Amino acid sequence: METAIKQPDYTKSQAVLGEHIIAFAMGLVIGFLVIFIFYRLTMLAVGAGVAFGLINVFLSAHRASKSRLLKLRVQFFDLLEAMSVAMRAGSPILRSLQSAREDLILIYPADSDIITELDIIIGKFNNAVPLSEAFSDFARRSGLEDIASFASIYRAIEGKSNRADEIVRDTQQIIADKMEIEMEIETMMTAAKSEVNIMLFMPLVILGVIGYAGAGFMDVIYTTGAGRIVSTGGLIVFIISFALARKFSNVKL
């Protein structure tokens, strides 16, 4: 069973061609508009749009991978909860995993990551692979700290302690507390992120409106060497502001 199931690497992007195309198109449009507003040079704007489109493909893939890991973390929490219930009822660890799978299949699709991982772990055990090794491999492929901590603890007590049910329950509670704190922080940050996005793009809107409705007020910016220098300086400030705003508004939890 182990060899029949593909073992996903969650540290790598799973984006398909269509998602790459959409990300490239969005980056192309944004890059084109920004450079055109600052310089009003079509070919330069097209080149910048293509460059940012390619960059956005990688950024989008990273965001998709991060989103998948966040979902997997929630699914792992549900797995521990289902395992804890089964173990408190006296089921051994393997039976608890099988019982948890039966519960989770009612919540998640059969091709969801946590169901796939359960099939891999149970399949490895049936092929004489210790559960601690299966959990450790899951932790390595996911890169999630919570799974790595659980795998490390389980490896230390495997075959040496009958307190596995308490460890599963304690691990679940720790993850629950962390997730609650993170949700509170994310809620507080949502309004700040919206304000940051507005402040970032308002200068572009103002430049665009003045450039087209200012009756030549901005022509000096686009037709003289000094104007080009000013535009370049403004673009540099905008890029630095964008990078810093993104860095400070994305708190690593």
N, C-alpha and C positions, 0 to 999 in steps of 0.2 A: 504493500500500500504506500510505503514511503516514496518509492521511485515513481509511482503513478501520479503523484500530485506535485505540481510545480511549486517550488518554494520561493515565494516572492521576496524581492529585496526592496524594502520600503525606503531605503536611502536613495533609490534611483527613481526618476520620473516615469510614470506610467501613461503619460499623455499620448494621445493618438494624433495622426496627421491632421485631422480636422481641427483639433484644439490648437495645434501649432499654427495653422493657417489663420485662425481667428485672432490669436495673440499677435501674429505678425501684422495683420491688417490694422488692428487697434494701435499698435506701436507706430506703424507707418503714418496713420492719420494724425496722431498726437505730435509726432516728431515733425511732420510737414507743417502743421499749423503753428507750432512754437517758433520754428526757424523762419517761416514766412512772415510772421508778425514782427519779428525783430529785424529782418533784412529785406523782405519783399523781393527775394531772388528765387525764382521758381526752381531752377536746377539745383541750387544749394539746398533748398527745402526738400526736394525729392530725395537727394542723397542722404540728408539727415534723417528723413523719414524711413528710408530703407535700413539705415544703420540702427535706428532705435527700434524698428520692427524686429530685427534680428536679436537685439538685446532683450526685447520684451518676450521673445519666445523662451529664452532661458529663465527670465524672471517669472513668467507665468508657470513654467514647469516646476520651479521651486515653490511657488505658492500652492500649486496643486499637490505636491508631495507633502508640504506642511499640513494642508487641510486633511489629507488622507491619514497622516499620523495622529492628528487630533481626534479624528473619528475612531481610529484604532484604539486610542487610549481610553475613550469612553466605552468602547466594546469590551476592552480588557477588564475595565471596572465591572461591567455587567457579568462577565465571566466569573470573576472572583466572587461576586455576590451570589450567583447561582451555585458555584462550588461550595461556598460557605454554608448555604442552606442544606445541601446534600450531605456535607461532612458532619454537620451538627446532628443529622438524622442517623449517623453511624456508618455512612458509606465510606469505603476506602477511596484513596485519591483517584484511582483510575475510574472507578464507578462514578465518582463525583464529576469527573470530566465528561463522561458519557451522558450523565444526567443533565449537566450544564448545556451540552450540545442540544439535547432534546428541548430544553427551555429556550435557548437562544434562537433556534431555528424558527420559533414562533414569532420572534421579534425582527430578526435580520434575514435577508435573502440567503439562499443556499450558497451563492457565490461571494458572499461578503467575506471580508478579510478574517474576521474572528472565527467563522465557521471553517474556512480553509485551514487556518492554523490549528484548530482543534483536530481536524482530520489528520493533519501532519503529525501532531504530537501523539495522538492515539495510535496512528499507524507506526510511528517509530517505536512506541512501547511494545506493540505486537511483534516487532522485529528485534526485540531484545535490546533496544536502546533505552538507557535509564531516562526517567522523566526529567531529572535535573539537567541532563545534556540536551534534551529536547527544548526545555524552557530557555536554557542558555543560548541555543541556536536562534530561537525566536527573538530573544532580547538583542542578539547581535544583528539580526537582519532588520529589526525595527529601529534600533538606536534609541529607544525610549527608556528613560531613567527608571520609571516605575516598574517596567517589566524586568529590567536588569537587576533591580533591587530584589524583586521577588525571586528571580532565578538564583541569585546569589544566596539568599536566605534558605531557599528550598534545597540547594546543593549542600549547604552546611548541615542540614538536619535530616537529609534523606537516609532512611534506614537507621537513624540514631535516636529519633524522638517520636512520640505519639501525639505531639502537640501541633500537627500540621493544620488542623482545623482552626486553632487559635491564631496561627501565623497568617493563614489566608484571611481570616476575619480582621486581624489587625492591619494587614496590608491594605485591605479594602477600605478601612476607615481612614487610613493615612491619605490614600488617593482621594477619597471623598472630601476630606478637609482641604487638601490642596486645590481640588477643582472648584470648591466653593469660594475660596479666596481669589482664585484666578478669575472666576466669573464676576466677582464684585469689582475687581480691578478693571476688567474689560468693560464693564458697564460704565465705570467712571471715565474711562479713556475714550469711549465712543463719541461723546460730545466734543471732547478736545480734538479728536481726529477730524471731525466734520468742520470745526472752526479752522483747523490747519489747512484743509483742502480748499476752503473758501478763500483764505488769505493767500494761498499759493497761486490760485488761478485768477483772482480778481485783477492783478496787474496785467495779465494777458488780455482780459476782456477790455480793460480801460485802454490799453494800447491799440487794440483792434478797432474799437469804436472811434477813438480820436484819429487814428490813421485813415479811416474811410469816411468819417463824417466831420473832420476838422478843417475842411476847405483848404488843404495844403499846409496846415499848421505843422505837420510832422515831416514834410518833404525833405527838409534839411537833414534829417536823420538818415534818409535812404539815398541821398544823392551826393553827399560830401564825404571826404575822408574822415573828418572829425566826427561826423555823424555815425559812420561805421564803427569808429572806435568806441563811441558812447554806447552804441547798440551791443557791441561785443562785451563791454563792461557790464551792461545790464543783464545780458544773457548769462555771464559767469556768475553774477550775484544770484540770479534766479536759480541756476543749477545748484549752487552751494546751499541756498536756502531750502531747496527741494530735498536735497540729500540729508541735511541736518534735521529738517522737520520729520522726514520719514524715520530717521534713526531715533529721535527722541520720542516719537509717538508710538513706536513699536517696542514696548517693554518686554524683555525676555523674562518669562515667568519660570 
